[in-house]
Amino acid sequence: MRKQILSVLAVHRAATTTLLNQLLTPSPDTYHLRHCLRDLHSKGLVHSQVRAHHPSF
């Protein structure tokens, strides 16, 4: 899934966790997606922008 996330972000440049989940998974549960995003973030491959009233991954 990490490669899929990076592929989507290469096209969209910016996407919310919700949008990524809608594009990449059939499930409304974002647990696995958030885990992948945290892993990519720890490797410096994605950036999180905290917005008021919106949870970060």
DAURJO-V937244 format. One line per field, one symbol per residue. ss: DSSP state (H for helix, E for strand, L for the rest). phi: phi as a letter, one per 30 degrees, with the letter a starting at -180 (. if undefined). psi: psi as a letter, one per 20 degrees, with the letter a starting at -180 (. if undefined). A space follows every 10 residues. Layout:
ss: ???
phi: ???
psi: ???
This chain:
ss: LHHHHHHHHH HHLLLLHHHH HHHHLLLLLL HHHHHHHHHH HHLLLLLLLL ELLELLL
phi: .dddeddddd dcibadedde dddcbdcddc eddddddddd ddcicbbccd ceibddd
psi: hghgghgghh ghhpqrhggg ghhiqiqipj ggghgggggh ghjjhqqpop qpjpqr.
